[in-house]
């Protein structure tokens, strides 16, 4: 979360004391989302969040929400979002309490930029990487520049250019992306090579027949 977007993440949360599927359905019908806040040794706090505002904020990976829980400010990281498998309606959100300056581990999305060498493709083996970052400075994504990279090039987690303050928390040898020539291209090249070899053999045979005539 950057300082420029700080105000956008402020959310008013209502404490809730009623539970159950029926109550949760009524909350969602009223445009609200059930959620629970936990972490830092504190007892879980059950709240209701404004549905539309939070749905927009969840478009960002690893969203950090600044909650106003009936006058008490609470900084939280969205850890889990449960959705209806058919309608994709948000049913429940788990929020982890975080502190400013605190280091946490999060999976950050990988974004490919550029085009690899003509005739090759880029295979993304892992679309996220585990980083240790400050809770209030989580990068939205890590860019991987594949411009001009040739067949056989491998990019591992250790090769990534991380933003200031971020460090690798996962395995450094984890494969992120690999550059290769498509199998269809290789097959086509083999067919051409076989055809060329057949033509050459035929020409050689004709030349031998002419020489012996």
URTA-V456017 format. One record per backbone hydrogen bond with DSSP energy under -0.5 kcal/mol. NH is the residue of the N-H (numbers start at 1). CO is the residue of the C=O. Records with the same first field share a line. If there is no record, write none. Layout:
NH: CO, CO
This chain:
5: 2
6: 3
8: 5
9: 5, 6
10: 7
11: 66
13: 11, 68
14: 48
16: 46
24: 20
25: 21
26: 22
27: 23
28: 24
29: 25
30: 26
31: 28
32: 27
33: 49
35: 47
36: 93
37: 45
38: 95
39: 42
42: 39
45: 37
47: 35
48: 14
49: 33
50: 12
51: 31
54: 50
55: 51
56: 52
57: 53
58: 54
59: 56
60: 57
63: 60
65: 63, 76
66: 9
67: 65, 74
68: 11
69: 67, 72
70: 13, 68
72: 69
73: 71
74: 67
76: 65, 74
77: 96
78: 63
79: 77, 94
80: 94
82: 92
83: 81
84: 89
88: 84
91: 82
92: 82
93: 34
94: 80
95: 36
96: 77
97: 38
98: 75
102: 99
104: 133
106: 104, 131
108: 106, 129
110: 127
111: 142
113: 144
117: 149
120: 117
121: 180
123: 121, 178
124: 122
125: 123, 176
126: 176
129: 108
131: 106, 129
132: 167
133: 104, 131
135: 102
137: 134
139: 137
142: 109
143: 141
144: 111
145: 143
146: 113, 144
148: 115
149: 146
152: 179
153: 150
155: 177
156: 154
157: 174
158: 172
159: 156
160: 157
162: 160
166: 163
167: 132
169: 130
170: 130
174: 171
176: 155
177: 155
178: 123
179: 153
180: 121
182: 119
186: 182
187: 183
188: 184
189: 185
190: 186
191: 187
192: 188
193: 189
194: 190
195: 191
196: 192
197: 193
198: 194
199: 195
200: 196
201: 197
202: 198
203: 199
204: 200
205: 201
206: 202
207: 203
208: 204
209: 205
210: 206
211: 207
212: 208
213: 209
